[in-house]
C-alpha cells in the first residue's frame, strides 16, 4: 500500500520565496516520493533518482552559499524542507540531512580554493555525500577513532574502517575523520575523499529493521591516497570540525523526526475518522481523542524546539545545547507518536497494509544516529552543570 500524501502543515515562513520553496517541496513529495515509498522500502531499493531530482531542483544545498551552488536559505527554512521530505519518506529526508552534514566541513572550514573547486558539484551537481566518523570500536566515544592518515610527500594515505555509514557504497564523496597525530581529540584531521578512490571499498549493506531503502555499510580504507589539498582545515582540527558539524546535523535529525511523527499522526487521524465501531467513528471515543491530542502536542512542541534552535543558529548565537535538546526531544517524540499510531490502528497497525508499522521501526534509529539520546543528555547536562567532577 502506498503512503498517504503528506498533509500540509501550517507554517509561518520568513519570506515569500521560502513559501514558494515549501510549495515546490510539497509538490515533489506528493508526486514523486510518497507514492512509491512503501513498495521501495519493502524492497530495500535506494532511490538515487530522487536525489538526482532534488539536486536538479536546488534542494541538496539549501543552507549554503549560492556562490558555491547553494540556496542561501536560513536553517529555519532548510529544516522545514527536511521535515516535509521525511514525512513523505524518511530515507529521502534523512539522506538530504546526511548529505548536508557531509558538505558542512568543506563549506565551513575549507579554503576558498577548495570551496570553489569542490562545492558547486557537491551542492548542486548531482553528487551525494557520506559522513565517515563512526568506527567498529568508536561510536559514542568518537575521539578514540583508529582510522589513520599518514603523510607521504604531498599526499596522505588513509587506512582503517568506518562503520554505520549512511550512503556507504553509493556516495560520490566522503568527509572522513582520521588520526594524524597522537591519541585523543587533538590528533584527528578531516579529509574530503572521492567515493571512487582506489583502495576504498564498501562492505555489504547492513540488514536493518527499518530504513531498508537507505544503504548503511562499513567502508574499508586500504591505503587510500588523497592529496594534501583535500585536507580540510588544519592538522589536528578534525574533531572540532566534527563537533561543529554534528551540532547542525542534530537539528536535521530533529526535523526528520518531526516529519515522521507528523506522517504517523496524519495516518492515525485518517483511520480514526473512517473506522466505525459500535455505530460511530472510533474518533468519537474519548480515550482515542486524548491519545491523538497527546500525539499532536508532542509534534508541535518538537517543531517549536527545533525551530527555536535554528533561529539561534541563523542569528550566529550559540545553539549546541538547544540542538541536543531538539534531537533528544524530537526523536523521543517520534518513537512515542509512531508507537501510538500503531495502537490507534489496532490489528491493522501491525500489518504491512498500513505504513504506521514502518514508521515505528524507522523512528527507533533516530534515537541512535548522530549521537544517541543518552549522549544528548550528557551534552545538555555538561552545558548546564559543567563537566563531571571525577
N, C-alpha and C positions, 0 to 999 in steps of 0.2 A: 504494500500500500504506500503510495507517495505521501510525502509530508504535506501538511496544510500550509498554504501560503502564509508568511508571517503577517500578523495583524499590525497595522500601523500604530506606532506608539506616539502619543502626543509629546512633542519636543519643543523646547524653546532654544532655537539656534541663533547664533550671534549675527548672521548676515543672510541676505537673500541668496548669495552664492552658495552658502552652506546648506540652505534649504533645497536648492536645486540639486546639490550633490547628493543629499539623502534621498531625494526622489529618484535619482538615477540608480542608486544602490538598491532601493526597494524594487525597482523595475527589474534589475538584473536578478535579484534574489527570487522574485516571483516567477520570472520566465525561464531562467537558466539554472538556478541552483536547487530550489526546493523540490521541483517535480521528480527528479531522479535520485534524491538524496538517500531514501530508504533502500532502494534497489542497489545503488552503487556501494553503500556502506556494507550491506549484507554480503556483497560480492568481494569486498576488500579492494575496490577499484579507486586508484588515486586519480582525481580529476584535474590532470595537468591542463587540459583545455580551458578550465575555468580560471586558472591562474594566468594563463595567457590572455584571456578575455579581460580580466581585471587589470592586467598591465596595460593592455591597449586602451582601456578606459581611464587610465591615470589613477588607479586606486591602490597601487602597490607602494607608492612613495609619498602618501598624503602628508605626513608630518615633516617632510624635509624640504629643503630649499629648491625653488623652481629653477634656479641657475644650474642645478645638477640633475634636473629631471623630476624633482619632487612636486608636491602640490601646494606648498605654502599654507597648509591647514594647521590651525591650533590643535593641540591634543584633545581639547574639549569636543571638537568635531570628529577628529580621527577615531576616537574611541566609540562614538555613537555609530560610525560606519562599521566598526568591528562588531558591535552589538547586533546590528541588522544582519550582517553576514553570518554570524554564529547562530542567530535564530533560524536562519534558513538551513544551515548545515555547519556543525561545529568544525569539521575538518577544514572547511574553507576559512572561517573566521579565525581559527587558531593558526592556520597556515599563514595568513596575512600578518598576524601578530608576530610569529616566529621570523618571517622574512624581514619585518621591520626591525626586530631585535638584532638579526644578523647584520643589518645595514648600519646600525647605530654606531658601532665602534669607529668605522671609517668616517661617517658623517660628523661625529663629534670630536674625534681625536686624530684623524688623518691629516696629512699635509695638504695644502692647496693643490699641489701637483697630483697627489694620489686621488683626491676627490674629483678633480677634473678628468682624470683618466678612467676611473672605475665607476663612479656613482651614476652617471647617466644610464649605463647599461643595467646596473643593479636596481635602480629605482623605476625606470620606465622602458627598459629594453627587452622585457620578456624573461629576464633571468629570475631564478628563485634561490633563496639563501637558506643556509643551515647555521646553527649556533652550536659550537663544539666546546663545552665546558666540562660536563659531567664525564666521569670515567667509572669503570667497574668497581674501583675501590675508593672513589671520592665523589660522593653525591652532595649531601648537605655540607660536608667538610671540603669545600671546593679548593681551599688553599693547599690541600695535600696532593693535588694532582701530580701525576708521574710522567705524562707525555713530555718528551724533552726535545728541544730545538738546539742544535749545536752549530756554531758558526763555522763555515767553511769558505774562506775567501769572502766574496761578495754575496754568498748565499747562506741560507740556513737549511739544515737537514733535520726534518721532524720525524720522530719515531715514537710510537705509542698507540693506545687505543682509546677512543672516545665512545661513550655509550649513551643510550636513550636519546639518540639524535633524531629529532623531527626532520623529515625530508631526507634522512640518510639514504643514500643511493640514488636520489633523484635531483639533489640540489646542484646548481650550477656554480655556486661559490660557498665557501665555509669561512666563518670567523672562528679561528682556532686559538685557544689559550694553551700555551705550552711553557714548560720550565726552561729558562735560560740561565738561571742562577741558583743560589742555594735554596734549601728547603724553606717553605713558608711563603707568605703572600708577596713578599718583595722580590721573589725570584721568578716571576711569571710575566710573560710577554705575549702580546696579541699579534696574530698574523692573518692576512687575507689569502686564502688558499683556493685555487681553481678546483672545481668539482671533478675535473678530469685529469688532475695532476698525476703523473706516473708515480706508482707506489701507493696511491690512495685507493682503498678497496672497501666496499660496504659488505657487511655480513648479511645473512638472510634477515628480512624484517621480523621483528618480534611478533608473536601471536598474542594479541591483546583482547581484553574483554569488551572494549569499546574503541571508537575511532579507528575502525579497521581500514577505512579508506585513506588514512594518513600514515605513511610508512615511517616506522620508528626502528632504527637499526644502529648497530655498532659500526664505527668507522675505524679501519685499521690504517695507520700511517707507517709505512715500511720504507724509511729513508726518503720521505717526500721532500724534494728540494724546491725551495722558494727563494726568490731574490730578496735582498735586504730592502728593496724599495716596496716590498709587500709587508714589511713590519709596520704595525700600526702603533703610533706613539713611541715613547722611549722604551728602551730595555728596562724591564722591571716594573713598568707601568700597567701591565696587563690586568692585574687583579683589581686595581682601581677602576679601570675601564669596564671590567666585567660587572662590578657592583653598580656602577652608574647605568649600565645597560639594563640590568635586572630591575632597577627601580622603575624604569619606564615600561619594561616588559611585563611587570606585575600588574600594571594598570591595564595592559592589553588582555591579560588573563581575566581580570575582574570584569571587564566589559564583555568578553566572550561568555563568562559565567552568567551574567545578567541576561544576555541574549538567549542562551539555552534555557534558562528558567522561564523567560517570557514565552518561549515556544511551548514549553510544558504547560504553563498556565492557560494559554490560548486553547490548547488541545483539551485540557480538563474542563474548561468552561463550555466549549462546544459540545462535548459529550454530556455534561450535566444538564444542559438545557434541552437536549434532544432525547435523552434516555427517560423512559416512563416506568415508574414503579408505583403500585398502589393507586393508580389512576391519575397520577400527576408527574411532572418532571422531577427528577431527583434534586434538581437545583432548588426546589421549594423547601427541602428539609434543612432545618437549622444547623444540624451537625456538619453537613456538607458546606453550607453557606459560610460558616465560621472558618472551615478549613480553607476555602477559596480566599476569604478575606485575609487570613494569615499569609497565604502564599503571595498574594498581591502586595501586601505590606513589606515583606522581605525583599521583593523585587524593587519596589520604589526606594526603599532605604539603601539597597545596594547601588542602584543607579545614582542616587544623590551623593553617595560616598565616593564613587569613582570619579564623578564629575567635579566634585569639590577638590579632589587631589589633582585632577587635570588642570583646573584653573590656577592652582598654586604653581604647577609646572610651567604653564603658559606665562605666568607673571614673573618667572625667574626666581621664585621663592623655594626654600627647602620643602620637599614633599616626600622624602623617603619613608617617614613614619606613616603618613597618610596612604602611601602606595601599599605598604604592608598591611595596613588596616583594610584597605579596599580589597586586596587579594584575599585576605583571610575571610572577611565577612561575605563577600560576593560568592566565593566558591562554596563556603559552608551553606549559604542560602540556596545555591543551585542544587546541592545534594539533597537538602530538605524539600525543596519545591518539587523536584523531579520524583522523589520518593512519594510525596503526597499525591502527585498526579497519577501515578500508578494506582494508588489506593482509590482515587476518585473513579477510575475506570473499572475497578474491581477485577474480575477474572480476565476481562478483555485487556486490561492494562498489562497483564503478564504475558500476552501473546504478541507475536510479530505483526498482527493485523493493525496495530496502532504504534506510533513511534515513541510513546512515553517510556517503554521499557528500554529503548535505546538511549533516550535522553538520560535515564537514571544511570546506565552503565557509563555513559560518556562523562557525566558530572563528576564521577569519582576521581578521574585523572586530574581534574582541575584543582583538587585539594593537594596534589602531589607535585605537579610540574612547577618549574621556576621558583623553587623554594617551597618545601612542604609547609602546611599551615602551622606546624609546630615551630618551624624556623621563623615564620612571620611573627608568631607570638614572642619569640626571643628578640627579634629586631625591635618590636614595639616596646617591650619591657626595658631593653637596654637604653632606648632613647628617653624613656620616662624616668628610669631609676638609675641609670648609669650601668657600667659593667658589673658583673658578678664580683663579689668581694674576695673569692678564692685566689 
